[in-house]
Amino acid sequence: MYTTTLTIKQTISTAHRLIEFVDENSPCHNIHGHNYDVIVEFTYEGHGAVTALEASTIKRIIKQFDHKLAINYKDTKAKKLANPLDIIKLKADPTVEQLAYEILWRMIELAQTDDQTKFLSISVTISETDNVIAKCRWQHD
């Protein structure tokens, strides 16, 4: 069996603040931003191009997080500070792990639009800094 892995890398700038994991005196409680390096990998059976995995489509999904404010949906203070179109509401604090998880689910939804390809795994790796990196992975049973 042949397998192929398509890897897409993109850098985004996203602001966020944490309200659940830190106290109010922490710098992370304030709105601040990072330049995130995002790497998405799709591994599938076979070789060649896959229709659902056009690089422009994958990049457009990642770009949904670029120059946005990612917040915990419970964060009423931050909601008032930005245009609603510039806010991404998450189910938890927008840590690097939560951002990776959110992008992973959007990539899984993209892969589900292709009923011709057997995807073996999808992973999302996000670097918040050189020393803080999160990786989320979905693997076919």
C-alpha distance (Angstrom), angle and dihedral (degrees) to the residues before:
residue distance angle dihedral
M1 . . .
Y2 3.79 . .
T3 3.78 121.6 .
T4 3.78 130.3 -168.3
T5 3.79 129.4 -159.9
L6 3.79 119.0 -157.3
T7 3.81 113.1 -161.0
I8 3.80 123.9 -165.7
K9 3.81 121.8 -174.8
Q10 3.79 125.1 -167.9
T11 3.80 137.2 161.9
I12 3.80 120.9 -134.7
S13 3.79 134.0 -179.8
T14 3.78 114.0 -138.3
A15 3.80 133.0 169.6
H16 3.79 123.1 -146.4
R17 3.76 144.8 153.7
L18 3.77 132.6 -151.4
I19 3.79 121.6 -131.0
E20 3.82 104.8 165.6
F21 3.81 105.5 42.1
V22 3.80 99.3 44.3
D23 3.79 137.7 44.3
E24 3.79 122.7 -113.3
N25 3.83 92.5 -98.0
S26 3.79 93.7 59.5
P27 3.83 117.6 104.0
C28 3.82 87.8 -130.6
H29 3.81 89.4 63.3
N30 3.81 87.5 68.3
I31 3.77 121.5 76.5
H32 3.79 108.3 -95.0
G33 3.78 136.7 150.2
H34 3.76 143.7 -129.6
N35 3.77 137.0 -162.9
Y36 3.78 101.9 -125.0
D37 3.80 124.5 -159.7
V38 3.79 106.9 -146.1
I39 3.80 122.3 -164.0
V40 3.80 120.3 -174.4
E41 3.81 121.4 -170.8
F42 3.79 126.9 -170.0
T43 3.82 117.2 -170.6
Y44 3.78 117.0 -168.4
E45 3.78 141.5 163.3
G46 3.77 117.2 -90.6
H47 3.74 131.4 14.6
G48 3.77 137.4 -86.8
A49 3.76 133.6 50.2
V50 3.79 124.4 -31.0
T51 3.80 117.8 -146.3
A52 3.81 96.3 -138.7
L53 3.78 91.5 50.5
E54 3.75 102.1 66.4
A55 3.79 105.9 151.8
S56 3.80 91.3 -129.8
T57 3.82 91.1 57.1
I58 3.80 93.0 49.4
K59 3.80 91.8 46.8
R60 3.81 90.9 48.9
I61 3.82 89.9 56.4
I62 3.81 91.9 49.2
K63 3.81 89.8 45.6
Q64 3.82 89.1 61.4
F65 3.83 85.0 79.6
D66 3.81 96.3 47.2
H67 3.82 116.5 111.8
K68 3.80 90.9 -2.9
L69 3.79 134.4 124.3
A70 3.80 110.7 -119.0
I71 3.80 112.0 -156.8
N72 3.77 141.9 170.1
Y73 3.81 106.3 -102.7
K74 3.84 87.2 -123.5
D75 3.82 92.2 59.8
T76 3.81 101.5 105.6
K77 3.81 93.6 168.1
A78 3.81 95.9 57.8
K79 3.82 92.0 45.0
K80 3.80 88.5 65.8
L81 3.82 94.1 52.6
A82 3.79 101.4 61.4
N83 3.76 142.0 45.3
P84 3.83 107.0 -91.5
L85 3.82 89.1 -125.4
D86 3.81 89.4 60.1
I87 3.82 95.0 52.9
I88 3.79 127.3 92.3
K89 3.81 110.1 -163.1
L90 3.79 115.3 -151.2
K91 3.81 130.5 -170.3
A92 3.81 90.9 -119.9
D93 3.78 140.1 15.8
P94 3.83 109.8 -49.1
T95 3.78 96.8 -111.8
V96 3.79 119.3 158.2
E97 3.82 87.5 -101.0
Q98 3.80 92.2 53.6
L99 3.82 92.1 47.7
A100 3.82 90.1 51.4
Y101 3.80 90.2 49.3
E102 3.82 92.5 49.5
I103 3.80 93.3 49.9
L104 3.82 90.3 45.6
W105 3.80 91.6 56.7
R106 3.79 91.0 50.1
M107 3.82 89.0 51.8
I108 3.82 91.3 49.4
E109 3.81 88.8 52.8
L110 3.81 89.0 51.2
A111 3.80 92.0 50.5
Q112 3.81 90.5 50.9
T113 3.81 89.4 63.2
D114 3.82 88.0 69.0
D115 3.80 111.3 72.2
Q116 3.82 92.9 172.3
T117 3.82 98.1 65.3
K118 3.80 128.4 70.3
F119 3.78 105.2 -142.0
L120 3.80 112.4 -156.2
S121 3.80 98.0 -174.1
I122 3.78 143.9 -11.1
S123 3.78 122.8 -160.2
V124 3.78 135.8 -178.2
T125 3.79 122.1 -160.8
I126 3.80 120.5 -172.3
S127 3.79 126.0 -173.4
E128 3.79 112.8 -156.6
T129 3.81 91.1 176.0
D130 3.79 133.6 -11.4
N131 3.81 87.9 -86.7
V132 3.82 102.9 36.8
I133 3.79 114.0 68.5
A134 3.81 129.9 157.1
K135 3.78 127.1 -164.9
C136 3.81 125.9 -169.4
R137 3.77 121.5 -174.2
W138 3.78 137.0 -171.9
Q139 3.79 117.4 -161.7
H140 3.79 128.4 -169.3
D141 3.81 113.6 -117.5
